[in-house]
Amino acid sequence: MLTDPPYSSGGNVRDKAMATSAKYQSSEHRGLYPEFQGDTRDQRSYLAWSTLWMGRARTLCRPGALLVTFSDWRQLPVTTDALQCAGWVWRGIVPWDKTEASRPQLGRYRVQAEFAVWGTNGARPLAGKVAPGVIREPVPKIKHHIAGKPVELMAQLMAVMEGPILDPFMGSGTVGVACLQRGLPYIGIEVEPAYFEVACRRLEGALNGASAEA
């Protein structure tokens, strides 16, 4: 399983109640993409919710399967807790280095990394390919989602996955496009109708040889 759920980032109730476009985009880019759901939870409810969906997903995955789910720095501890509460074996964290092109903050350290938390459904044999432990890829210049990630980031994370790939938070279909590139079966789920349509159009385009940019 490889997925990118809503992080519910933000430090207080006001932040969580804001539209996702206001939280994650500068003013000149607002209105370019549909809003997305599920980004209003505090950390306690985020832990409970994440435990529920990760636990349900584990029942659908074979023994030894991988779970890889994204988080930012605020929700990283909660995400690693939820993974274990759901019965997965926590194995590590793969930082995504977004490069120096990420948004600077004057007088502060650049927010340059997000994190892929990963674990396994029980034991997993030490066999097969090796995937990178840190992935350096810039945020795509062309995006189909407010929080869109690079296709190549997903493709590198799939280097040790056999498929089919379950993606409960399909968004604009980036994981699905990476699956097409690698020849892996894909199962995507998306609650937001606008993004479901975006993903379907994008996957159809990828099948027909269109650009794979996220």
N, C-alpha and C positions, 0 to 999 in steps of 0.2 A: 504494500500500500504506500502510495506517495500522494500527499495532499497539502493544501495550503489554506487552513481554516481562518476565519476572521479572528484577529488577535485580541480584540477588545482592549486596545491600548489606551493610554491616557491616565492622568494622575488623579482625577477626581470625577465626581458625578457630572459636573458641567461638561467635561471633555467627552464622557461616554454618551451623553445625550445629544452631542453635535452630529450633524450629518457627516457621513463618511467623506464626502467631497471636501468639507471644511476641515476635517482632521488631517487628511492625507494629501491635499493638493494646495498649491498656491492659488491665489485669487484669479490669476489670469488663465488658469487651466480648468476652473470649475465649470461644470456643465458638459464637459467632453464625454463623460462616461456615466452610465447609470449608477445610482447608489446601490450598496449591497447590504444585506441583512446580517443580524447576529453579532453586531459590534458594540453592544451596550452593556455587557456584563461586568460586574465587579470581579475581583480575583476569586472570592469564595464561590460564587456561582459559576465562574469560568472553570474552576477546578471540577465542580460537580458535573457540569455539562460536558467537559472534555472527557471525563471518566466514562460517562454514559456512551458517547459515540465511539470512543476507542474500544470500549468493552464489546459493543455490538459488532464493530468491525473485526475484532479478534475472532468472533465466532464464525465469521465468513472466510477467514484466512487459514490456510493449511499450516500444520506444525512446521516451525522453522522459518515461516514467512517474515519478511521485513515490514516494519512500520516506519515511515519517515514523514514527519510533520513539521511545519515551519513555526517559528516563534520569533518575536523580537526580544530585546534584553529585559523588558519589564515582565513579560509573562514566561520567561525561560524557567525559573524555578517551579512555577505552577504546572507548566507543561510536562516537565520531567516527573513530577509527582503524579499527575493524572495518568501518564503512560503506565506507571507501575501499579497504580490503583486499579487500572483496567486489566491487569494480569499479564501485560507484556514485560519482557525482561529488558530493562534499560541498558543500552550498550554504549552510548556516547552521543557526541554533538559534532556536527560538521558546520563550521562557520562559513557563511556566504559573505565574501569580501566584495562589496559593491563598488570598489575602486574609489579613487579620489574624485571621481565625477559625482559622488553622492553629495547631498546638500550640506554646505558648511554651516557652522554655528560660531559666530564671532566670540572670542574669549573662552571657547569650550573645545573639547575634542570632537572631531567629526563623527557623526553617527554613520559609520561606514559598514557595519556588519548586521546581518540577521543570522538566524541559526536553524539548522535542520536537526531536530532531535530524533534519534533513531533507536529502535529496539527490535526484538525478535519475539515471535510467538513460541516461547520455549527455547530449547536448545537448537543451535544451528551449526552444522559441521564447518570446520575450517577447511574449506575447499572452494575452488572456482577463481574468478577474477578478483582484482583489487580495485577499489574505487578511491578517488582522492579524499583526503581528510580535511582539506580546505579548498573551496572553489572560488576563484576570482573571476567574476563576470559583472560588467556594468549593468545598471538598470536599463532596459530597452528604451531606445529613443521613440520607437513606435509601440504604443500600448493599446490593448483592447479592454483593459480593466484598470480601475483606480490603483490597485495594488499589484499590477501585472509584473511577473518575473520572467527572466530570460528562458527561452526554450533550451538553450545549451546547459543552463544550470540543472534543469530537470533531467536532461539526457545524461549528464555526468553522474547524477545520483542514481540513475537506473543501471549503471554499469555492472552492478552485482545483483540485479533483479531478473527473475526468470519470467514473470508475468503469469496470469493476467494481472494488470495493475488496477487496483481499486482506488478511486479518487472521489471521496464523499463531498468535496467542496470544489466542484469543477471550475467555477468562475468562467473565464473566457476560453478554457480548454487548453491551456499551455501544456499540462501534463499529457493530454491526449495527443497533441501535435508531436511531442517528444516520443511518445509510444509509436506513432506512425513512422517516425524516422528510424526507430530501432526495431521495428517489426514485432512489437509486443501487443498482445490483446489489451484492450482498455475498457474499463467500466466507469463512467462518470455520472455523478449525481449533482444537481444544482437546484436550489430552492427558489432562486430569483429568476422569474420568467425572462426578463430582459437579457440577463447574462446567459441563460440557457440557449436563447436564440443566437446570441453572439458566438457561443461555443460551437453550435451546430454549423453555422455558416463558416466559421474558421476551420473546423475539421473537414468540412466538405471541400473548402479551398485547398487545404493541405493535401487531401487525396488527389486533387487535380493539379498539384504542383505549384500552388501559390506560395508566396513568401511565408516563412515560418516565424518571423519576428513576433515577439510577445507584445 
